[in-house]
Amino acid sequence: MGDLSLSYKIANSTDEFEQIYQLNYETFVDEIPQHSKNSEHRLIDRYDQENTYVIAKDGKEVVGMIAIRGNRPFSLDGKIEDLDYYLPPHAKPCEIRLLAVKKEYRNSYVFFKLCDILVSHCLNNEYNMALISGVERQIKLYKRIGFVAFGEMTGAGDAKFQPMYLTREQFEKSSKVFQRLMERKAAAAHGGTFLPGPVSMAPDVLHAISQPPISHRSQRFKNEMLEVKNELCRLVQAKYAEVIVGTGTLANDIVAAQIQKLPGKGLILVNGEFGCRLVDHASRFKLDFSIWEKPWNTDINMQEVDVYLQDHPEIQWLWTVHCETSTGYLYDLTRIQEICEKYGIELCVDACSSVGIVPVQLSNVYLAATVSGKGLGSYPGLAIVFHREPVLPDSSIPRYLDLGMYHCSESIPFTHSSNLVNALYEGVKQANPEKVKRLADFVRSQLIEAQFLVLGNEDYSPGIITLKVPDRLSSRSIGDQLKEKGIFLSYESDYLIKRNWVQIALMGYHNEQTCKQMIQSLVKVKGISKVRSAHL
């Protein structure tokens, strides 16, 4: 049960309303004795038909709510004579009613998030102020969020309330506190996720995905798509980017479909699982190519590749991964580009695990693929294809794989997800390869000091740190034990199990403190495993 796993929305289903009535009863009958008990254990507000309910959900369970209504008289009109006397000039208020959060979810984060959506709802409906009868014991929390007290306290006993109001300006002043709170919560909730996907996500990304979806045909969505594409191109110095609903596999299939149109033979570089997958993509599209293959985790000597291309002028395109995710090996993309330019060869790159993690320069790259859910720190579900030249639709290519259709339709030829695009936009803005490198250097040095066997060196990707587990121990056992502690490492892929490897992915939202905690737990589990193995 983590705060950042909750979703927030306007209630609109029968099940949600039924849960609201039950939560209303639990709060304002069982806990705060404002109303009489009944056998149904449900309480329907007298203004239910006028209320809009903002709710917090954990899965299908409603765990928090705020009710909003704009019709006068408000409940405070019946408690305070001449209510408008206490309000600022030009006030156009709405009323907040029935703030309720289940006990196990009560903290300022949930309340802040409900208020965040409340403020947006008020603005959309041209209200500039929200009134509330604040529960006496929560007045400090209300004030921290930005509520201002006015008038005399009403009620008696356990049901005493302070009239208060909140304006947009007051809420925005408190947003810095809110942001710091969100960041602390994000670190606590996602500090245990060290996977190459799904990755831990920053608060802004989590917030972006929760916004109400908009039509992919609207001008607003087109503008948002253009913004995220511009940010992507700026990040990697590419000329064009297409954002597509799908995965890295789809992105590479789209690249393969375009390679089909290139003349001559190709060369694919391979020294790990994802190089092998490029071979599979090319084979399925019946491309004409040769393979330059080295054993896993073995350096690809660029001088040798240079000599090979000089001796094989029939090679007209080259396809390679940038970061070989299965090991963390990082290809020298600058050197590869120089060689390709030297021989007039078109370069295509699988950059799924490198964009956002290391500096990537794609200005002279013909085609490149990446994804939303790795180094860009967002949710999986969006494939991204960068291209150097304008591309026209090609009816010989299946519609969903036709890069030209995306290019000529502003990346929106088919149904799209505004939620995923919004989240990606926030992730791209926060991409910081320098920060990842500093964190990776720290983690690598700590692991080596703790006598772990780490693949490669500082020239490997900072986003993937691969540990060779000694034969006497089991990578699966170590990974399972850490998972029980809420720390998720990458170890369950077949190619990792086969080699007894564990991987730490520094993709997404991390900091030094959460990495320290992960390393400490890893050291402890390794020690326990040694003890266990000695008794087998």
Order of alpha helices (4+ residues) and beta strands (2+ residues): beta-alpha-beta-beta-beta-alpha-beta-alpha-beta-beta-beta-alpha-alpha-beta-alpha-alpha-beta-alpha-beta-alpha-beta-alpha-beta-beta-beta-alpha-beta-beta-beta-alpha-alpha-alpha-beta-beta-alpha-beta-alpha-beta-alpha
